[in-house]
Amino acid sequence: MMKKKKLGSVLENVGSAAKGLIDKTKTHAVQAMDQNNDGKFDISDVSVIAGAVGDTVKKRAAAVKEGVEDSHRRMELRSLQPIFLDTLEQTEFLLSKFIRVTERDKKYAESDVCQGSIGFLSNKGGIRVVNIFKDSLNVFGLQFYPDAECEFYYVNPTDKNTYIALDEYFSYLKTVRVNELQRVAQDLGAKHFRVIYKEERISFSETKAKAQAKAAGVGNAEGEHDLSEEKCSVNDVAAEMFMEGHAPQEPELVYLLKDDNVQNLIHLRMKGGDGFHHHKISIKLSNSSGLKESDAVKIDAFLKGMKVSGNATVVSEAKNESRRYFEYEIDF
């Protein structure tokens, strides 16, 4: 009987302990769920919890939306590559030698990420090109020859802030170098000078032809042809003048500054004085043109990608420039 009583007492104690634990757990649960601090968990607490959950979901949705928008903006920036005014102040930003002047088209005018842009970068044919919007030309501080009404320009080889229309590039440089040679003659005190413009052109001639008609009145024939290459020179007096002559003074060179033949001529005249009477030199134009064939290839690829067509390619003009030279004759 004693054992039964003890066992009943133990069970009663266990039950009381379990009930106390449950009550405590319930109290903690109510306290945890009690959102309005009224000591109980009721429908108003459910509303508060639902609102909190809703706010969290909304915040997460807003964060996701903002992340998506940021990703979209980054993708749009990478695609459109806009240039802004503060871009020009960045040390890593450099104007390309070949640039394009264009109107602000719809995609740049309407894009949020391009608002305030003054141009954009593009890459076609392996060449990086700065595209400048016409309405923002003044902020770049550039000079354009003959004006800013053309579309494509290449940098002046002697002035990084001056750009020459691509169609005018080689003819412009021919003119300014002839003018510089005239000033050289005047500064050196020449009595006469002449600049002859020469261009070697390649033509092909047939030296041997053999043909046999296989049937009378029929155009079938077999033939044998040998072609030989001939170089034909175009000679044109670009400038000539007779003057009084005077003591020499050192000329200031711009376009022909790195031409060794011109530099040597000046040196001989300045050191030779009255004993120096006649001199003739050859000046290869491609040495001072600035636009090399390797660059011309990339420009042509860019223009092809833009579906721009013309009567001649930039490569062909660059190759022609390599066959052009001045013959400069001067008398003192």
C-alpha positions as CSV (number, residue, x, y, z in Angstrom):
1,M,0.0,0.0,0.0
2,M,2.9,2.4,0.8
3,K,4.4,1.8,-2.5
4,K,1.2,2.6,-4.3
5,K,0.8,5.8,-2.4
6,K,4.4,6.8,-3.2
7,L,3.9,6.0,-6.8
8,G,0.7,8.1,-6.9
9,S,2.5,11.0,-5.3
10,V,5.4,10.8,-7.8
11,L,2.9,10.8,-10.7
12,E,1.0,13.7,-9.2
13,N,4.3,15.6,-8.9
14,V,5.2,14.8,-12.4
15,G,1.8,15.9,-13.6
16,S,2.1,19.2,-11.7
17,A,5.6,19.8,-13.2
18,A,4.3,19.0,-16.7
19,K,1.3,21.3,-16.2
20,G,3.6,24.0,-15.0
21,L,5.9,23.6,-18.0
22,I,2.9,23.7,-20.3
23,D,1.6,26.8,-18.6
24,K,5.0,28.5,-18.9
25,T,5.3,27.6,-22.5
26,K,1.7,28.9,-23.2
27,T,2.6,32.1,-21.4
28,H,5.7,32.6,-23.4
29,A,3.8,31.8,-26.6
30,V,1.1,34.3,-25.7
31,Q,3.7,36.9,-24.8
32,A,5.5,36.2,-28.1
33,M,2.3,36.5,-30.1
34,D,0.9,39.4,-28.1
35,Q,1.5,42.3,-30.5
36,N,-0.5,45.0,-28.7
37,N,0.7,44.2,-25.1
38,D,-2.8,43.5,-23.7
39,G,-1.7,40.2,-22.1
40,K,-3.6,38.0,-24.4
41,F,-3.4,36.7,-28.0
42,D,-6.5,37.6,-30.0
43,I,-7.7,38.8,-33.4
44,S,-6.1,42.2,-33.1
45,D,-2.7,40.5,-32.6
46,V,-3.3,38.4,-35.8
47,S,-3.9,41.7,-37.7
48,V,-0.7,43.2,-36.4
49,I,1.3,40.1,-37.4
50,A,-0.4,39.9,-40.8
51,G,0.6,43.6,-41.3
52,A,4.2,43.0,-40.3
53,V,4.4,40.0,-42.6
54,G,2.9,42.1,-45.4
55,D,5.4,44.9,-44.9
56,T,8.3,42.4,-45.0
57,V,6.9,40.9,-48.2
58,K,6.5,44.3,-49.7
59,K,10.0,45.4,-48.7
60,R,11.4,42.2,-50.2
61,A,9.4,42.7,-53.4
62,A,10.6,46.3,-53.6
63,A,14.2,45.2,-53.1
64,V,13.8,42.6,-55.9
65,K,12.2,45.2,-58.2
66,E,15.0,47.7,-57.4
67,G,17.6,45.0,-58.1
68,V,16.0,44.1,-61.4
69,E,15.9,47.8,-62.3
70,D,19.5,48.3,-61.4
71,S,20.4,45.3,-63.4
72,H,18.4,46.6,-66.4
73,R,20.1,50.0,-66.1
74,R,23.6,48.4,-66.0
75,M,22.7,46.4,-69.1
76,E,21.4,49.5,-70.8
77,L,24.5,51.5,-69.9
78,R,26.8,48.7,-71.3
79,S,24.7,48.5,-74.5
80,L,24.4,52.3,-75.2
81,Q,27.7,53.4,-73.7
82,P,26.7,57.0,-73.2
83,I,29.2,59.8,-72.6
84,F,28.5,62.5,-70.0
85,L,30.1,65.8,-69.3
86,D,31.9,64.4,-66.3
87,T,33.2,61.6,-68.5
88,L,35.5,64.2,-70.2
89,E,37.1,65.0,-66.8
90,Q,38.1,61.4,-66.2
91,T,41.8,60.8,-66.7
92,E,41.2,57.4,-68.4
93,F,38.9,58.9,-71.1
94,L,40.6,59.7,-74.4
95,L,39.0,61.0,-77.6
96,S,39.4,58.6,-80.4
97,K,41.4,59.6,-83.5
98,F,38.4,58.7,-85.6
99,I,35.1,60.4,-84.5
100,R,31.6,60.7,-85.7
101,V,29.2,63.7,-85.4
102,T,25.6,62.6,-85.3
103,E,22.1,63.7,-84.3
104,R,20.7,62.5,-81.0
105,D,18.5,59.6,-82.0
106,K,15.3,58.3,-80.3
107,K,16.9,55.6,-78.2
108,Y,19.3,58.1,-76.5
109,A,16.7,60.8,-76.2
110,E,14.2,58.5,-74.5
111,S,16.5,56.4,-72.4
112,D,16.5,57.2,-68.7
113,V,20.1,56.2,-68.3
114,C,21.2,58.5,-71.2
115,Q,19.5,61.7,-70.0
116,G,22.2,64.5,-70.0
117,S,24.5,62.5,-72.3
118,I,26.7,64.3,-74.8
119,G,27.6,61.4,-77.0
120,F,28.3,57.7,-76.9
121,L,31.0,55.1,-77.6
122,S,30.8,52.5,-80.2
123,N,33.0,49.6,-81.3
124,K,32.7,48.2,-84.8
125,G,35.4,46.6,-87.0
126,G,37.9,46.6,-84.1
127,I,38.0,50.3,-83.7
128,R,36.8,52.4,-80.8
129,V,34.9,55.5,-81.9
130,V,33.6,58.5,-80.0
131,N,30.2,59.6,-81.4
132,I,29.4,63.2,-80.5
133,F,25.8,64.6,-80.5
134,K,25.5,67.7,-82.7
135,D,23.7,69.5,-79.9
136,S,26.7,69.0,-77.6
137,L,29.6,69.8,-79.9
138,N,30.6,73.0,-78.0
139,V,31.4,71.1,-74.7
140,F,34.2,69.1,-76.4
141,G,36.2,72.2,-77.3
142,L,37.1,70.9,-80.8
143,Q,37.8,72.6,-84.1
144,F,36.4,71.0,-87.3
145,Y,37.6,71.4,-90.9
146,P,36.0,72.5,-93.1
147,D,33.1,72.8,-90.7
148,A,31.0,70.6,-88.3
149,E,28.5,69.6,-90.9
150,C,30.2,66.3,-91.9
151,E,29.7,63.0,-90.2
152,F,33.1,61.4,-90.0
153,Y,36.4,63.0,-89.0
154,Y,40.0,62.1,-88.4
155,V,42.3,63.9,-86.0
156,N,44.8,66.4,-87.4
157,P,48.3,64.8,-87.0
158,T,49.7,68.0,-85.5
159,D,46.8,69.1,-83.3
160,K,44.7,66.7,-81.2
161,N,41.9,69.3,-80.8
162,T,41.4,69.7,-84.5
163,Y,39.5,67.1,-86.6
164,I,39.5,67.0,-90.4
165,A,36.5,65.7,-92.4
166,L,37.4,62.2,-93.6
167,D,36.5,63.0,-97.2
168,E,38.9,66.1,-97.1
169,Y,41.7,64.5,-95.1
170,F,44.4,63.8,-97.7
171,S,43.7,66.8,-99.9
172,Y,43.8,69.1,-96.8
173,L,47.1,67.8,-95.7
174,K,48.5,68.2,-99.2
175,T,47.6,71.9,-99.2
176,V,48.9,72.7,-95.7
177,R,52.3,71.0,-96.4
178,V,52.7,72.9,-99.7
179,N,52.0,76.1,-97.8
180,E,54.5,75.2,-95.2
181,L,57.2,74.6,-97.8
182,Q,56.4,78.0,-99.2
183,R,57.0,79.6,-95.8
184,V,60.2,77.6,-95.4
185,A,61.5,79.1,-98.6
186,Q,60.5,82.6,-97.5
187,D,62.1,82.3,-94.0
188,L,65.3,80.9,-95.5
189,G,65.6,83.8,-97.9
190,A,65.2,81.9,-101.1
191,K,65.1,83.6,-104.5
192,H,63.1,80.8,-106.1
193,F,61.4,77.6,-105.1
194,R,59.2,75.1,-106.7
195,V,57.1,72.2,-105.3
196,I,56.2,69.4,-107.7
197,Y,53.6,67.0,-106.6
198,K,54.2,63.5,-107.8
199,E,52.2,60.3,-107.6
200,E,53.2,56.9,-108.8
201,R,50.3,55.0,-110.3
202,I,50.5,51.4,-111.3
203,S,49.1,50.2,-114.6
204,F,49.2,46.8,-116.3
205,S,50.0,46.3,-120.0
206,E,49.7,43.2,-122.1
207,T,53.1,42.2,-123.6
208,K,52.2,38.9,-125.2
209,A,49.0,37.5,-126.5
210,K,48.3,34.4,-128.4
211,A,44.9,33.2,-129.4
212,Q,43.5,30.7,-131.8
213,A,39.9,30.6,-133.0
214,K,38.6,27.1,-133.0
215,A,35.8,27.7,-135.4
216,A,35.1,30.5,-137.8
217,G,32.5,32.9,-136.5
218,V,32.6,31.3,-133.1
219,G,33.9,33.2,-130.1
220,N,35.7,30.2,-128.5
221,A,39.4,30.8,-128.2
222,E,42.3,29.9,-126.1
223,G,44.9,32.4,-125.3
224,E,48.0,33.2,-123.4
225,H,48.7,36.6,-121.7
226,D,51.6,38.1,-119.9
227,L,51.0,41.2,-117.9
228,S,53.8,43.6,-116.9
229,E,53.6,46.3,-114.3
230,E,54.3,49.9,-115.3
231,K,54.7,52.9,-112.9
232,C,53.3,56.1,-114.3
233,S,54.1,59.3,-112.5
234,V,51.7,62.2,-112.3
235,N,53.6,65.5,-112.2
236,D,51.9,68.7,-111.0
237,V,53.5,72.0,-110.0
238,A,51.8,72.6,-106.7
239,A,53.6,75.9,-106.0
240,E,56.3,78.1,-107.5
241,M,57.6,81.5,-106.6
242,F,60.4,84.0,-107.4
243,M,61.5,86.3,-104.6
244,E,64.2,89.0,-103.7
245,G,66.0,86.8,-101.2
246,H,67.5,87.8,-97.8
247,A,69.5,86.5,-94.9
248,P,68.0,83.3,-93.5
249,Q,66.0,82.9,-90.3
250,E,65.0,79.7,-88.7
251,P,61.6,78.4,-89.9
252,E,59.0,77.0,-87.5
253,L,57.8,73.7,-88.8
254,V,54.5,72.0,-88.0
255,Y,53.5,69.3,-90.5
256,L,57.1,68.6,-91.7
257,L,58.7,68.8,-88.3
258,K,59.9,65.2,-88.3
259,D,60.9,65.1,-92.0
260,D,64.7,64.5,-92.0
261,N,65.2,65.9,-95.5
262,V,63.5,69.2,-94.7
263,Q,65.4,69.5,-91.4
264,N,68.7,68.9,-93.2
265,L,67.9,71.6,-95.8
266,I,67.3,74.1,-93.0
267,H,70.5,73.1,-91.3
268,L,72.6,73.5,-94.5
269,R,71.1,76.9,-95.3
270,M,71.5,78.2,-91.7
271,K,75.1,77.0,-91.5
272,G,76.1,77.4,-95.1
273,G,75.1,81.1,-95.5
274,D,75.9,82.7,-98.9
275,G,77.8,79.6,-100.0
276,F,74.6,77.5,-100.2
277,H,72.9,78.2,-103.6
278,H,70.8,75.3,-104.8
279,H,69.1,72.3,-103.3
280,K,66.5,69.7,-104.3
281,I,64.9,67.1,-102.0
282,S,62.1,64.5,-102.1
283,I,59.4,64.5,-99.4
284,K,57.4,61.3,-98.9
285,L,53.8,62.3,-98.0
286,S,52.9,59.2,-96.1
287,N,55.6,60.0,-93.5
288,S,53.5,63.0,-92.2
289,S,50.0,62.1,-93.1
290,G,49.0,60.7,-89.7
291,L,46.5,58.1,-91.1
292,K,48.2,54.8,-91.6
293,E,47.0,51.8,-93.6
294,S,46.4,49.7,-90.5
295,D,44.0,52.4,-89.2
296,A,42.4,52.8,-92.6
297,V,41.5,49.1,-92.6
298,K,39.7,49.4,-89.3
299,I,37.9,52.6,-90.4
300,D,36.7,50.9,-93.6
301,A,35.4,48.0,-91.5
302,F,33.5,50.5,-89.2
303,L,32.0,52.3,-92.2
304,K,31.0,48.9,-93.7
305,G,29.3,48.0,-90.4
306,M,27.4,51.3,-90.6
307,K,26.4,50.6,-94.2
308,V,28.2,53.7,-95.4
309,S,29.3,53.5,-99.0
310,G,31.4,55.9,-101.1
311,N,33.4,56.2,-104.3
312,A,36.6,55.1,-102.7
313,T,37.8,53.3,-99.5
314,V,40.0,54.9,-96.9
315,V,42.5,52.0,-97.5
316,S,42.8,52.9,-101.1
317,E,43.5,56.5,-100.3
318,A,46.0,55.5,-97.7
319,K,47.8,53.3,-100.2
320,N,47.7,56.1,-102.8
321,E,49.3,58.4,-100.2
322,S,52.2,55.9,-99.8
323,R,52.9,56.5,-103.5
324,R,52.8,60.3,-103.3
325,Y,55.7,62.7,-102.7
326,F,56.9,66.3,-103.2
327,E,59.9,67.2,-105.2
328,Y,61.1,70.4,-103.5
329,E,63.6,72.6,-105.4
330,I,65.0,75.8,-103.9
331,D,67.5,78.4,-105.0
332,F,69.3,81.1,-102.9
